[in-house]
């Protein structure tokens, strides 16, 4: 700490405001003292105020240590040297700085520092504050160390960690192997002051008879520890270990507790194993009162090229098959059940990347029964991509597992290969932009129609502004398609089949799009009215000869109103000549914003098309569609979408979503009614009516109530096969939560009204408990 004296000093001498720099001692390892205690703050007096501002009056950091000297810079108001006792005393705002072996700066501040040159003992007393190379800070009244600081004693110490948390103890000692032993210690990750800066009792703290810090491993282990909640409840802790460098630590995680009608009461305990800095493994065992235990495991890894994870669940429990063959039996069968989910992405270089995902379950009800996921399909994929400034290439394959009860897996397609290449070219003649595309797709069904497709296209576009402010866009597209299909009769809907064997098709489209923004002042704000017209022309196209795999869910809305092709995929092209018109209106003033779009389309030819009745596009004149969004600050957001029948003015689509509130208290309401009067054979476009609601109300600063509900309001007149009576709750949820700066507590009730297979309807409960700043990874 203090330097070896370079010149003889007279007997006891005082030197006011003496400043010594770049002096050397035989050894100084301040970092070991406070780096040994970095990430902890909380003691018997966790709430005591401390000064966390930078140490004032600190001298410049000296150079790193050499083989025979340990440079230290220090400042003090006074330095006193007793020649007979070889005792050097620095007093009055003593500040010392040095570099550790890695070159990081460390500093100490104390009222008094004494150094016994004969014994090498260094003692700092009075408002001692040590700052290690990681920014962790130690506060104590007295610290006793050798000149190498390998052993030492501390009393009434408090450690404030850079990443949050406090550790306090009555006594501390560094033993010969470098570990630090703290006796009668406490730790918390909570704030110890309120918003006004007044001390407050932390929501939770961990008290232990002994805490051991390992300097080499950057770990703190608690022995004979208990967790204290709200100053009242104490629960024992087993094997708690915390990392002092902010990294994760192997150990048991907080257990999950829940109950469900399908599995009964559940306790799930997880263990986290940090294999390396870039790899970890989490194992989980769930025990149920009405089902066999289930094991789960998650492995994660980060490499220099990317990251991946593998998750698996496994159990042996009874299930009720719900589809096909023996699945028609109502009797349960005991069998192995599980689920695997693995995904990853690797960036091979600046342009090339690989993405892969595997999702597969043993049966259709496993995920829903164990509340892992409510997805109705699981998609696995692999994709290789190359992206640069002017081109895009993708080679991909997809396979999907259906979890819907009435869908046959053999009718679900496997897409391989899916190849897409695009390249943009600058047009030097007219200043437009040219984009070429090559695409191929192969679809295979084990028990259904197989389809292969390839096409090449070129699209040119030019955008110009006229002298009067109109925005004019010209577009031209040419494309050639080749298709091959077989087993076409296995596709039930004739509109989707196409003709078997080889089929070819040519596509040509030209379009003119004009927008005219008109800006003005109104109602204390600014409005922009933008009339828009579009003319699109395509010759007659052999649509019905071509299988339809990717263009089935066609429905007119503002999202595709002005699209070049209003079908969602490539297999169908809207031919003929059509004229589309509409307007956008936007109003803005402080705190308010309103956006509206309304439009309609007119086909010049009344020839029958491939557009089914009820889509809003089947007739010569389309239905009227619109969308309105109203936003007030971040407090109100309302979106309404509609489609009105052009003949009867019946509302074919009525949908709104509203959010009112802030992040603490809010309510969300959503409503969808599709009354398209479409054929029941078109399964992708069935009518439905649904109401959704969710909300959260915060009160008493830390408490909140929350809930949500989904209600199927479809009646038999809208969908005879739906089975709903017009008001069928699907799921409701209600809960209460407590959350402050360092703890989360919640209890949630949920009711499911629909049973399927071994997934029973009924009430579920879940208890949530999480300590912030501890146990997370």
DAGIKA-V682718 format. One line per field, one symbol per residue. ss: DSSP state (H for helix, E for strand, L for the rest). phi: phi as a letter, one per 20 degrees, with the letter a starting at -180 (. if undefined). psi: psi as a letter, one per 40 degrees, with the letter a starting at -180 (. if undefined). Layout:
ss: ???
phi: ???
psi: ???
This chain:
ss: LLLLLLLLLLLLLELLLLEEEEEEELLLLHHHHHHHHLLLELLLLLLLLLLLLLLLLLLLLLLLLLLLLEEEEEELLEEEEELLLLEEEEEEEEEEEEELLLLLEEEEEEEEEEEELLLLLEEEEEEEEEELLLLLEEEEEEEEELLLLLLEEEEEEEEELLLLLEEEEEEEEELLLLLEEEEEEEEELLLLELLLLLELLLLEEEEEEEEEEELLLLEEEEEEEEEEELLLEEEEELLLEEELLLLLLLEELLLEEEEELLLEEEEEEEEEEEEELLEEEEEEEEEELLLLLEEEEEEEEELLLEEEEEEEEEEEEEELLLLLHHHHLLLLEEEEEEEEEEEEEEELLLLEEEEEEEEEELLLLHHHHLLLLLLLEEEEEEEEEEELLLEEEEEEEEEEEELLLLLLHHHLLEEEEEEEEEEEEELLLLLLEEEEEEEEEEEELLLLLEEEEEEEEEEEEEEEELLLLEEEEEEEEEEEEEEEEELHHHLLLHHHHLLLEEEEEEEEEEEEEEEEEEEEEELLEEEEEEEEEEEEEELLLLLLLLLLLLLLLLLLLLLLLLLLLLLLLLLLLLLEEEEEEEEEEEEEELLEEEEEEEEEEEELLLLLLLLLLLLLLLLLELLEEEEEEEEELLLEEEEEEEEELLLLLLEEEEEEEEEEELLLLEEEEEEEEELLLLLLLLHHHLLEEEEEEEEEEEELLLEEEEEEEEEELLLLLLLLLLLLLLLEEEEEEEEEEEELLLEEEEEEEEEELLLELLELLEEEEEEEEEELLLLLL
phi: .efffecfdfhgcdcflecdclecdfabcggffdffcfecbqcfcfeffcedfgfemffgfffffdfdbcfcdbcbfbccceffdlddcdbnlfcccbdefenefcbccbfbcdceffemfccdcmlfcddefenfcddbebcdbefelecrcccldcddefeoocccbfbbbeefenfddddldbcbdefdcefenefbfffbbddbfbcdddffelccdddldcdddlmceccfcdmfcceednefcfqfeffdcbbbfedmfccdddcddefbfdbbbcdbcddcecbffcdcbcdcbcdfdrbbbccbcbbcbecdgcbmlfffffffcebfcabcccbabcefbfdebccbbccbcfbedffffeleadfdbcddbbbdccccfcbbcbcbbcccdedffddeffeefddaecdcccbdceefedmecdcdbcbbbcdccgcbfdccbbbcbccdbcdcdefenfddcdccccbcdccbbblfffeffffefmefneccbdcbccbcccccfcdadalmbddcdcfbcbcccbffcffffdfddcceeebfbffdgdffceffcdfccfendccdcrbdccccbgmdbcccccabccefdeffceeffnencfefdffecbbccccdlddcbccccbcdffeemfeebcbbccccpcfecbcdccbccddeldfffeffcffabbccbbabceblmddbdbabbccedfdffebgefneeobcfdbcbbacbcbcfbbccbccdccddddbleeefqeccbddbbefmbmeb
psi: ciihhdiiiiahihgifhhhifiiidihfddddddefcfihhadgdehiiheiihiehiihiiiiadeighhhiiidihhhhddefhhhhigfhhiiihadeeiiiiihidhhihhddeehhhhihfhhhhaeeeihhhidhhhiidefdiiiiifihhhideiiihiidiihhideeihhhigiiiieiieiadeeiiihidiihiidihhhhddefihhhhfiihhhfedhhiihhfhhiheeeiiiiiiihihhiiiddeahhhhhihhhhdideiihhihhhhidfiiihiihhhiihieeaiiihhiihihiiihiehhbeeeheiihhihiahhhhiihhhdaddhihhihhhhidieeddddefdieieihhiihhhihhadeihhhhiiihhhiehdehhdeehihhhihhhhihihhhedeeahhhihhiihhhhhdfahhhiiiihihhhihhihideeihhhhhhhiihihihiifdeehdhddedaiiahiiiihhhiihhhighhhihifeahihhgihihhhhhihigdeehihdefdghhhaededeidheieaeehhhaahihhiaihhhhhiheihhhhhiiiihhdieiiaehiheeeedidhiihiihhhhhhbfdhhhhhiihhhddeeihdhhhihhhhaaddhihhhihhhhgefiiedgdefiiihihiiiihhiifdeiiiiiiihhhehidddgdedeieeghhdhiihiiihhaeeihhihhhihhehihbehiiahiihhhhhhieiei.
